[in-house]
Amino acid sequence: MDRAFSWLDDLVGSTGADFLKRDFNRSFTETGTGASGRRAHLDHARALLDRLRAARPALRIESCAGGGGRIDPGVLARADQVWPSDNTDPVDRLTVQHVSPGPTPRR
């Protein structure tokens, strides 16, 4: 985690960037299986964004959903903007951004 933060902080500082798009589109299984693997993935993402936000408060951070319009509510506290998909095709976006009304309530 320290290495990832140091690299990213140095990159932002050396380029004078004021905007960063950070995607966390990785499978939970890349960090291991089961609850401990999922926890490691989430803890890393949260800590990286929290440290970067603390070190560079003026940096605008954008995140993106992992496809299918899924946005993790936890990232909303850490990013200035979140997109439901990287797909910018107008016709495809109609499908990505469609919100199902859910099941019809029974009476």
Secondary structure as UniProt FT lines:
FT   HELIX           2..15
FT   STRAND          19..23
FT   HELIX           28..31
FT   HELIX           34..55
FT   TURN            57..58
FT   STRAND          60..64
FT   TURN            68..69
FT   HELIX           73..77
FT   STRAND          81..83
FT   HELIX           90..96
//
